[in-house]
Amino acid sequence: MTNQSPEQISRDFIDKILIQSGWLIQDKKSIHLSAGIGIAVREYNTDVGPADYVLFVDRKPVGIIEAKREEEGHRLTTVEDQSKEYSQAKLKYLNNDPIPYVYESTGELTRFTNYRDPKPRSRPIFAFHRPETLRASEKNEKQLRGRLLDLPSLPISGLRDCQILAITKLEESFKGNKPRALIQMTTGSGKTFTSITFIYRLLKYAKSKRILFLVDTKNLGEQAEQEFMSYLPNGDNRKFTELYAVHRLKSRFVPPDNQVYIGTIQRLYSILRGKELEDSLEEGNPNEKWVPNEPVPVEYNPHLPPEFFDFVVIDECHRSIYNLWKQVLEYFDTFQIGLTATPDNRTYGYFNQNVVSDYGFEKAVIDGVLVPYNVFTIETQISKNGAQIQKESLFKEYIEKRERLTRRKFWEQLDEDLEYSAKKLDNEIVNPSQIRTVIKSFRKNLPQMFPDRYDLNHEFEVPKTLIFAKTDSHADDIIQIVREEFGEENRFCKKITYKAEEDPKSTLSQFRNDYYPRVAVTVDMIATGTDVKPLECLLFMRDIKSRNYFEQMKGRGTRTLSLDDLRKVSPSARFTKDHFVIVDAVGVTKSLKTDSRPLDKKPGVALKDLLGAIAVGVQDEDLFTTLADRLIRLDKQLTEKERTSLHKKRKGKQFRRLLRRF
């Protein structure tokens, strides 16, 4: 039982945080300002009374701390005037200027105001800034928030309209000193390119010291690193990585001399806890792959202090701002920019409803940034309702069992009827006949989905297809049956998962750039954030619980591709990629989890009948979106001669404007 007063308990907490942050603590009766870079002096006298703490850097007073009891945490903002009064007071023995860096703290909660900012505003911080940080800040003529006001206008060459709008609105948000901003851009519309563009501007013009690009899987981090390496800024012949150092975090060590850092939320969490991280824990969605038994709070890390980064860009932020991951983001004293195609109410709430870009799937399709899609449904009785394995009454019935990891088979007697639901199918129960039924139907109907895909020998060419499986074992079953039903060799269908025996990155590169494989089967590895532009067909053999995740998976097929590039991997293609097909074998498109539906709501109605209905004044939303979808596809198939003729007939009016009206 302690005899300390609440005030003294708070002072002890504050002392501990100051020491962690690199400060030496001294009493006013034994001051030795040359003992270190940063000295925190308790109860230093001023002309308005003793200040709880005065912070000295290189013997110069730069900061004030107003200490309060823990139970006064709710009223820290109400003592800001008192703190400011101390910051403007004259210190005993010194003819000092007003002190710019002001803190209010209980030890548990701390707020900070930088009075060198254009419009000083307090904000919560995890810990006090280190002496080296305040020393560097003192040397800057303008603070970061002041430099953000001076960002020059954005050169628009090479940028899409949606990217121009997102960057412009984001920079307006920075100038308004809004700490969090959300960029909502549909999958495939160029979120990463947009991010690198504004990151470049923040480094060049706002003189940001370090920026973190945060992802939630290793795969996304590797892709982001490649995009930084290939990015060529406007007005400069040098690539981004020739101008600024980019470092992808692979261990606990965080080198201080880079400008851009790429890392997973899992690794940042481990770094802040001072632990190493197994590489395998970076391979999938952190909310599924790694959930500790007990949430462990992050701790102050002197090698990665809260002020280490100026900005954090959170890719696929809808997966990184919840649960224990949220504390990683709140550790850093930064501006936060969220990137997502699929925000929900929690996402909007976390980013203070500051949505600087709202660019959905339909807008992207109409602008020609993405291609629309059709849905083809395959439904089996077992996938819908499950089934029963019956025990024979006169004979002992044995069923085949399989170990998940080794795939070793063994036999076990069935003592009673075994019922299983559709949910257990391919997870706990494997029914090869059901898989074969789906693949047979898929193969049979492919020519109907892609009627123009016959080569010179009148042989049907299977479009690049990605199959989503439930598990790695399920993927193996699918691959075997696909090869059998299509009568093809091994290279026709390959597995691209984290557990694949072949190098999954090499197989992914082949799938993206070569003729073979025609079909790839994955679980999670290329479900999100991986570009395979020639992809024209997605076969869902697993249901998806998350609306966000489904939108990401669907986005694998939305990328546009020119006819020349499409023919490099699919030589029989007659037109540029103008749509893709979702083959739904599990009912994934029938639920309400998806925001973006096919624009073509009337696939059985001929174009001339659509035009006829509109000509007589039929007013129907589905009619207009269907017509827009058909015209979008026609637009992609037009030759230059046809396009010029259409332009003349429309008297110079852009065709895209007509689509937007629909």
C-alpha positions in Angstrom: 0.0 0.0 0.0 1.5 3.3 -1.1 1.4 6.5 0.9 2.0 8.6 -2.2 -0.5 11.3 -3.2 -2.3 11.0 -6.6 -0.1 14.0 -7.8 3.1 12.1 -6.9 1.9 8.9 -8.5 1.3 10.8 -11.8 4.7 12.5 -11.5 6.3 9.1 -11.1 4.6 7.9 -14.3 5.7 11.1 -16.1 9.3 10.6 -14.9 9.3 7.1 -16.3 8.0 8.2 -19.7 10.6 11.0 -19.8 13.4 8.7 -19.0 12.2 6.2 -21.7 12.1 9.1 -24.1 15.7 10.0 -23.5 15.5 12.8 -21.0 17.6 13.3 -17.9 15.5 14.5 -14.9 16.8 17.1 -12.5 15.4 19.0 -9.5 15.5 22.8 -9.6 18.0 22.8 -6.7 20.6 20.7 -8.6 20.5 21.8 -12.2 23.3 20.7 -14.5 22.1 21.5 -18.1 25.3 20.2 -19.7 24.7 16.7 -18.4 23.0 15.6 -21.7 21.2 16.8 -24.8 17.8 16.8 -23.1 17.2 17.9 -19.5 13.8 17.9 -17.8 13.8 20.2 -14.7 11.1 19.8 -12.1 9.3 22.8 -10.6 11.4 25.4 -12.4 10.5 28.9 -11.3 8.9 31.3 -13.7 7.4 34.8 -13.3 3.9 33.2 -13.0 4.9 30.5 -10.6 6.8 27.1 -10.8 6.2 25.1 -13.9 5.8 21.4 -13.3 8.6 20.5 -15.8 10.7 22.6 -18.1 12.4 20.8 -21.0 15.9 22.0 -22.0 17.6 20.9 -25.3 21.3 22.0 -25.6 20.8 24.2 -22.6 17.9 26.1 -24.3 14.3 25.9 -22.8 12.1 24.4 -25.5 9.2 22.6 -23.7 6.8 22.8 -20.8 4.9 19.9 -19.2 1.8 20.6 -17.1 1.3 17.5 -14.8 -2.1 16.4 -13.6 -3.5 13.6 -11.5 -4.6 10.5 -13.4 -8.3 11.1 -12.6 -8.0 14.5 -14.3 -7.3 12.9 -17.7 -10.7 13.9 -19.0 -10.0 17.6 -18.4 -6.5 17.9 -20.0 -7.9 20.1 -22.7 -9.3 22.5 -20.1 -5.8 23.3 -18.8 -4.3 24.3 -22.1 -4.6 28.0 -21.2 -2.6 27.4 -18.0 0.1 25.5 -19.9 0.3 28.3 -22.5 0.7 30.9 -19.7 3.7 29.0 -18.4 5.1 28.7 -22.0 5.0 32.5 -22.4 6.4 33.2 -19.0 9.9 34.3 -18.2 12.1 31.7 -16.6 14.1 32.6 -13.5 17.7 33.6 -14.5 16.9 33.5 -18.2 15.7 36.1 -20.8 14.0 33.4 -22.8 11.6 33.6 -25.8 8.2 32.0 -25.5 8.5 28.2 -25.3 7.0 26.4 -28.3 6.4 22.8 -27.3 3.8 22.3 -24.6 2.5 19.1 -23.0 -0.3 18.3 -20.6 0.0 14.9 -19.0 -1.3 12.5 -16.3 1.4 9.9 -17.1 -1.4 7.8 -18.7 -2.7 10.4 -21.1 -0.6 13.1 -22.8 -1.6 15.9 -25.1 0.8 18.1 -27.1 0.6 21.5 -28.8 3.2 22.9 -31.1 2.9 26.7 -30.9 5.1 27.0 -34.0 2.3 25.5 -36.1 0.2 27.9 -38.2 -2.9 27.1 -36.1 -1.7 25.5 -32.9 -4.0 22.6 -31.9 -3.4 20.0 -29.2 -3.4 16.3 -30.0 -3.0 13.1 -28.1 0.4 11.4 -28.2 1.8 8.1 -26.9 4.9 9.6 -25.2 6.9 12.8 -25.0 9.1 13.6 -28.0 12.8 12.7 -27.7 15.3 15.6 -27.2 16.8 14.8 -30.7 13.3 15.3 -32.2 12.8 18.8 -30.6 16.4 19.7 -31.5 15.7 18.9 -35.2 12.3 20.7 -35.0 14.0 23.9 -33.7 16.3 23.9 -36.7 13.4 24.0 -39.2 12.3 27.5 -40.2 8.8 26.1 -40.7 7.1 23.2 -39.0 5.6 20.3 -41.0 2.1 21.7 -40.8 3.4 25.0 -42.1 5.2 23.4 -45.0 2.0 21.5 -46.0 0.4 24.9 -46.6 3.0 25.5 -49.3 2.5 22.5 -51.5 2.5 23.5 -55.2 -0.3 22.7 -57.6 -0.4 19.1 -58.8 0.9 18.3 -62.3 -1.8 16.2 -63.9 0.1 14.5 -66.7 -0.1 10.8 -66.5 -2.8 10.8 -63.8 -6.4 9.7 -64.1 -9.2 12.0 -63.1 -10.0 9.9 -60.0 -6.3 10.1 -58.9 -6.1 13.9 -59.5 -9.2 14.3 -57.3 -7.9 12.0 -54.6 -4.5 13.7 -54.3 -6.0 17.3 -54.5 -8.6 16.6 -51.8 -6.0 14.8 -49.6 -3.7 17.8 -49.8 -6.6 20.1 -48.9 -7.1 17.8 -45.9 -3.5 18.2 -44.8 -3.7 22.0 -45.1 -6.7 21.9 -42.8 -4.6 19.9 -40.3 -7.0 16.9 -40.3 -5.1 14.0 -38.8 -6.8 11.2 -40.6 -8.1 10.9 -44.2 -9.7 8.1 -46.1 -9.2 7.4 -49.8 -11.9 5.1 -51.1 -10.9 3.9 -54.6 -12.3 0.7 -56.1 -9.9 -2.1 -56.6 -7.9 -1.7 -59.8 -8.2 2.1 -60.1 -4.6 2.8 -59.1 -4.6 3.3 -55.3 -0.9 2.5 -55.0 0.2 4.7 -57.8 -1.9 7.5 -56.3 -0.2 6.9 -52.9 3.3 7.0 -54.4 2.5 10.2 -56.2 1.4 12.1 -53.0 4.3 10.4 -51.0 6.7 11.8 -53.5 5.2 15.3 -53.1 5.3 15.1 -49.3 9.0 14.2 -49.4 10.0 16.8 -52.0 7.8 19.8 -51.1 6.8 19.2 -47.4 10.3 17.9 -46.5 8.8 15.0 -44.7 11.5 13.0 -42.9 10.0 9.5 -43.0 6.8 7.9 -44.3 5.5 4.4 -43.5 3.6 2.4 -46.1 1.7 -0.1 -44.1 0.3 -3.3 -45.5 -1.1 -6.5 -43.9 0.5 -9.2 -46.0 4.0 -9.8 -47.2 2.8 -10.2 -50.7 1.3 -6.7 -50.8 4.5 -5.3 -49.3 6.6 -6.9 -52.0 4.3 -5.5 -54.7 4.4 -2.1 -53.2 8.2 -2.1 -53.1 8.2 -3.0 -56.9 5.9 -0.1 -57.6 8.1 2.3 -55.7 11.1 1.1 -57.7 9.4 1.6 -61.1 7.7 4.9 -60.3 8.9 7.8 -62.5 7.9 11.2 -61.1 6.6 14.0 -63.3 9.4 16.3 -64.5 12.2 14.0 -63.4 14.0 11.3 -65.4 15.1 9.5 -62.2 13.0 6.8 -60.6 11.6 7.2 -57.1 14.3 4.9 -55.6 17.0 6.9 -57.2 15.7 10.0 -55.3 14.6 8.5 -52.0 15.6 5.4 -50.0 12.9 2.8 -49.7 13.3 0.0 -47.1 11.0 -3.0 -46.6 11.0 -4.1 -43.0 12.1 -7.7 -42.6 13.3 -7.9 -39.0 13.2 -6.0 -35.7 15.9 -3.6 -37.0 14.6 -0.3 -38.3 17.4 1.7 -40.0 16.9 5.5 -39.4 18.3 6.8 -42.7 15.6 5.9 -45.2 12.7 8.0 -46.3 10.0 5.4 -47.1 9.4 2.2 -45.1 7.2 -0.7 -46.2 6.0 -3.1 -43.5 3.2 -5.3 -42.4 1.0 -4.4 -39.4 2.1 -7.7 -37.8 5.8 -6.8 -38.0 5.3 -3.3 -36.6 3.4 -4.8 -33.7 6.3 -7.2 -33.1 8.9 -4.5 -33.3 7.0 -2.4 -30.8 6.9 -5.4 -28.5 10.6 -6.1 -29.1 10.0 -9.5 -30.6 11.0 -11.2 -33.8 8.3 -12.3 -36.2 8.0 -15.6 -38.1 7.8 -14.8 -41.8 4.8 -17.1 -42.2 2.7 -14.8 -40.0 3.0 -12.1 -42.7 1.6 -14.3 -45.4 -2.2 -13.9 -44.8 -4.8 -11.7 -43.4 -3.6 -10.9 -39.9 -7.1 -11.1 -38.4 -7.2 -14.7 -39.6 -3.6 -15.9 -39.5 -2.4 -14.4 -36.2 -4.7 -13.7 -33.2 -2.7 -13.9 -29.9 -4.5 -15.6 -27.0 -4.2 -12.5 -24.9 -3.9 -9.0 -26.5 -0.5 -7.6 -25.4 -0.3 -3.8 -25.4 2.5 -2.1 -27.4 5.3 -0.6 -25.4 7.5 2.4 -26.0 10.4 1.5 -28.3 13.4 4.0 -28.2 14.5 2.7 -31.6 11.1 3.4 -33.1 9.7 6.4 -31.1 6.2 7.6 -31.8 7.5 10.6 -33.8 9.7 8.4 -36.1 7.2 8.8 -39.0 5.5 11.9 -40.2 2.8 10.0 -42.2 1.4 6.5 -42.2 -0.3 5.3 -45.4 -2.5 2.3 -44.5 -3.1 0.1 -47.5 -6.3 -2.0 -47.3 -7.0 -0.1 -44.1 -10.4 -1.9 -43.5 -8.3 -4.9 -42.3 -5.7 -3.0 -40.2 -7.6 -0.6 -37.9 -9.4 -3.0 -35.6 -8.6 -5.3 -32.7 -5.1 -5.2 -31.4 -3.8 -3.6 -34.6 -5.4 -0.3 -33.8 -2.9 0.4 -31.0 0.0 0.1 -33.5 -1.5 3.0 -35.5 -2.3 5.0 -32.3 1.3 4.6 -31.1 2.6 6.9 -33.9 2.3 10.7 -33.8 1.5 11.0 -37.5 -1.0 11.9 -40.2 -2.8 8.8 -41.2 -4.1 8.1 -44.7 -6.3 5.1 -45.2 -6.6 3.3 -48.6 -9.5 0.9 -49.3 -12.0 -0.1 -51.9 -14.4 -1.4 -49.3 -14.9 0.8 -46.3 -17.6 0.0 -43.7 -19.1 2.1 -40.9 -16.1 1.4 -38.6 -13.7 2.5 -41.3 -15.6 5.8 -41.7 -15.6 6.3 -38.0 -11.9 5.6 -37.5 -11.0 8.2 -40.2 -13.3 10.8 -38.6 -15.6 10.6 -41.7 -13.0 12.5 -43.6 -13.5 10.8 -47.0 -11.3 12.7 -49.5 -12.1 10.3 -52.4 -15.2 8.2 -53.1 -14.6 6.4 -56.3 -16.7 3.2 -56.7 -16.8 0.4 -59.1 -19.6 1.8 -61.4 -17.8 5.1 -61.8 -14.6 3.3 -62.7 -16.3 1.2 -65.3 -18.0 4.2 -66.9 -14.7 6.0 -67.0 -13.1 3.0 -68.7 -10.7 2.5 -65.8 -12.1 -1.0 -65.1 -14.2 -3.5 -67.0 -17.7 -4.7 -66.0 -18.5 -8.3 -65.3 -21.2 -11.0 -65.9 -22.2 -13.7 -63.4 -22.7 -17.4 -64.3 -24.2 -19.5 -61.5 -23.5 -23.2 -60.9 -25.5 -24.8 -58.1 -25.4 -28.3 -56.9 -27.6 -30.0 -54.3 -24.7 -30.8 -52.1 -23.2 -27.3 -52.2 -26.6 -25.9 -51.3 -27.9 -28.3 -48.6 -25.1 -30.7 -47.7 -25.6 -34.5 -47.7 -25.4 -37.7 -45.7 -22.9 -40.6 -45.7 -25.0 -43.6 -44.8 -23.8 -46.6 -42.7 -24.7 -49.9 -44.4 -26.8 -52.1 -42.1 -25.4 -55.5 -43.1 -21.8 -54.7 -43.7 -19.1 -52.7 -42.0 -18.8 -49.4 -43.8 -15.3 -47.8 -43.9 -14.7 -44.2 -45.1 -11.5 -42.7 -46.3 -9.9 -40.1 -44.1 -7.0 -37.8 -44.9 -4.6 -35.9 -42.7 -4.7 -32.1 -43.5 -0.9 -31.5 -43.7 0.6 -34.7 -45.0 -2.4 -35.8 -47.1 -1.8 -39.3 -45.8 -4.9 -41.5 -46.3 -6.3 -44.0 -43.9 -9.6 -45.8 -43.4 -12.0 -45.7 -40.4 -15.2 -47.6 -39.8 -18.4 -45.6 -39.9 -20.6 -46.5 -36.9 -23.6 -44.3 -37.7 -24.9 -42.1 -40.5 -22.7 -39.1 -41.0 -24.6 -36.0 -42.0 -22.7 -32.9 -43.1 -23.7 -29.4 -44.0 -22.7 -27.3 -47.0 -20.4 -25.4 -44.6 -18.4 -28.5 -43.9 -18.0 -29.4 -47.5 -14.3 -29.4 -48.6 -13.3 -28.3 -45.1 -14.2 -31.4 -43.0 -15.8 -33.5 -45.7 -14.4 -34.0 -49.2 -16.8 -35.0 -51.9 -14.9 -35.3 -55.2 -18.1 -35.9 -57.2 -19.4 -32.5 -56.2 -16.1 -30.9 -57.3 -16.3 -32.8 -60.6 -19.9 -31.7 -61.2 -18.9 -28.1 -60.8 -15.8 -28.4 -63.1 -17.8 -30.3 -65.7 -20.5 -27.6 -65.8 -17.8 -24.9 -65.9 -16.0 -26.6 -68.9 -19.2 -27.2 -70.7 -20.4 -23.6 -70.4 -17.1 -21.8 -71.1 -17.8 -21.5 -74.9 -21.2 -19.8 -74.0 -19.4 -17.3 -71.7 -16.6 -16.6 -74.3 -18.1 -17.4 -77.7 -15.3 -15.7 -79.6 -12.4 -17.7 -78.2 -11.7 -20.2 -80.9 -8.3 -20.4 -82.5 -7.5 -20.8 -86.2 -8.0 -24.6 -85.8 -11.4 -24.0 -84.3 -10.2 -25.2 -81.0 -11.6 -23.4 -77.9 -9.0 -21.5 -75.9 -9.7 -21.4 -72.2 -9.4 -17.8 -71.0 -7.1 -17.2 -68.0 -9.1 -18.4 -65.0 -8.5 -18.1 -61.3 -10.3 -20.6 -59.0 -10.8 -19.7 -55.3 -10.5 -22.8 -53.1 -11.3 -23.2 -49.4 -8.1 -24.9 -48.3 -4.8 -26.0 -49.7 -6.1 -29.6 -49.7 -9.2 -28.5 -51.5 -7.0 -26.8 -54.1 -5.2 -30.0 -54.7 -8.5 -31.8 -55.4 -9.6 -29.1 -57.8 -6.4 -29.2 -59.7 -6.5 -32.9 -60.3 -10.1 -32.8 -61.5 -9.6 -29.7 -63.7 -6.7 -31.5 -65.5 -8.8 -34.6 -65.9 -12.0 -32.9 -67.1 -10.2 -30.6 -69.6 -8.0 -33.5 -70.7 -4.9 -31.4 -70.2 -1.4 -31.7 -68.9 0.2 -30.5 -65.6 1.1 -27.1 -66.8 -2.5 -26.3 -67.8 -3.6 -25.9 -64.2 -1.3 -24.9 -61.3 -1.6 -24.1 -57.6 -0.6 -20.6 -56.4 -0.7 -20.8 -52.6 1.8 -20.1 -49.8 2.1 -23.9 -49.3 2.7 -24.8 -53.0 5.7 -27.0 -53.6 6.6 -25.0 -56.7 7.8 -21.4 -56.1 4.4 -19.6 -56.0 6.0 -16.3 -57.2 7.4 -18.0 -60.3 4.1 -19.7 -61.0 2.3 -16.4 -60.6 4.7 -14.7 -63.0 4.0 -17.5 -65.6 0.2 -17.1 -65.0 0.5 -13.4 -65.6 2.9 -13.3 -68.6 2.9 -16.7 -70.4 0.4 -18.9 -72.2 0.5 -21.6 -69.5 -1.0 -22.1 -66.9 -4.5 -21.3 -68.3 -6.0 -22.0 -64.9 -4.6 -21.2 -61.4 -6.1 -22.3 -58.1 -5.5 -20.2 -55.0 -6.7 -19.9 -51.4 -5.5 -16.5 -50.2 -2.2 -15.7 -51.8 -3.6 -13.8 -54.9 -7.0 -13.1 -53.5 -6.1 -9.5 -52.8 -3.8 -6.8 -54.2 -2.2 -8.9 -56.9 -2.5 -7.7 -60.5 -3.1 -10.4 -63.2 -4.5 -8.2 -66.0 -5.1 -11.0 -68.6 -7.5 -12.7 -66.0 -10.9 -13.0 -67.5 -12.7 -15.6 -65.4 -13.1 -16.0 -61.6 -14.5 -19.3 -60.3 -15.6 -19.2 -56.7 -15.6 -22.6 -55.0 -15.6 -21.1 -51.5 -18.0 -18.7 -49.9 -16.6 -15.5 -48.4 -17.8 -14.2 -45.0 -16.5 -10.7 -45.5 -18.0 -8.2 -47.9 -14.7 -6.4 -48.0 -12.7 -9.5 -48.8 -15.1 -10.5 -51.5 -14.8 -7.1 -53.2 -11.0 -7.5 -53.1 -11.2 -11.0 -54.6 -13.5 -9.8 -57.3 -11.1 -7.0 -58.1 -8.6 -9.6 -59.5 -10.7 -9.6 -62.7 -11.5 -5.9 -63.2 -8.2 -4.7 -64.8 -8.3 -3.4 -68.3 -5.9 -4.7 -71.0 -5.3 -3.8 -74.6 -5.9 -6.3 -77.4 -2.2 -6.6 -78.2 -1.3 -7.3 -74.5 -4.2 -9.7 -74.1 -3.1 -11.7 -77.2 0.4 -12.2 -75.7 -1.2 -14.7 -73.4 -4.5 -15.5 -75.1 -3.8 -15.4 -78.8 -7.4 -16.2 -79.9 -8.7 -12.9 -78.4 -10.6 -10.8 -80.9 -11.2 -7.7 -78.8 -9.5 -5.8 -76.1 -10.6 -7.0 -72.6 -14.1 -5.6 -72.3 -15.5 -7.7 -69.4 -14.8 -10.6 -67.1 -17.0 -13.4 -65.8 -17.6 -14.5 -62.2 -18.6 -18.2 -62.1 -20.4 -18.6 -58.8 -20.5 -22.3 -57.5 -21.3 -21.4 -53.9 -23.9 -18.6 -53.9 -21.3 -15.9 -53.1 -22.9 -13.3 -55.4 -26.4 -13.9 -54.1 -25.8 -12.5 -50.6 -25.9 -8.8 -49.7 -22.1 -8.8 -49.0 -21.3 -7.1 -52.3 -21.7 -3.4 -53.0 -20.9 -3.5 -56.7 -23.4 -5.5 -58.8 -23.2 -6.2 -62.5 -24.3 -3.2 -64.5 -26.0 -5.6 -67.0 -29.2 -6.4 -65.2 -31.0 -7.7 -68.3 -28.5 -10.1 -69.9 -31.1 -11.8 -72.0 -32.4 -8.6 -73.7 -30.9 -7.7 -77.1 -29.3 -4.3 -77.6 -31.9 -3.2 -80.2 -34.7 -4.0 -77.8 -33.0 -1.9 -75.0 -32.7 1.0 -77.5 -36.3 0.5 -78.5 -37.6 0.6 -75.0 -35.7 3.9 -74.3 -36.9 5.4 -77.6 -40.5 5.1 -76.4 -39.8 6.6 -73.1 -39.4 3.7 -70.7 -37.9 4.9 -67.4 -36.2 2.1 -65.6 -32.9 2.2 -63.7 -32.0 -1.4 -64.6 -32.6 -0.6 -68.3 -30.2 2.4 -68.2 -27.4 0.6 -66.4 -27.7 -2.4 -68.7 -27.5 -0.1 -71.8 -24.5 1.7 -70.2 -22.8 -1.7 -69.8 -23.4 -2.7 -73.4 -22.1 0.6 -74.7 -19.0 0.4 -72.5 -18.2 -2.9 -74.1 -18.9 -1.6 -77.6 -16.7 1.4 -76.9 -13.7 -0.9 -76.1 -14.3 -2.8 -79.4 -14.4 0.2 -81.7 -11.7 0.8 -84.3 -10.1 4.2 -84.6 -12.1 4.8 -87.8 -15.4 3.9 -86.1 -14.5 6.0 -83.1 -13.8 9.1 -85.3 -17.1 8.6 -87.1 -19.0 8.3 -83.8 -17.3 11.5 -82.6 -18.5 13.4 -85.7 -22.0 12.1 -85.4 -22.1 13.2 -81.7 -20.8 16.7 -82.9 -17.7 16.4 -80.8 -19.5 15.4 -77.5 -17.5 12.8 -75.6 -19.0 9.3 -75.6 -18.1 8.9 -71.9 -20.4 11.8 -71.0 -23.3 9.9 -72.5 -22.4 6.9 -70.4 -22.3 9.0 -67.2 -25.7 10.3 -67.9 -27.0 6.7 -68.1 
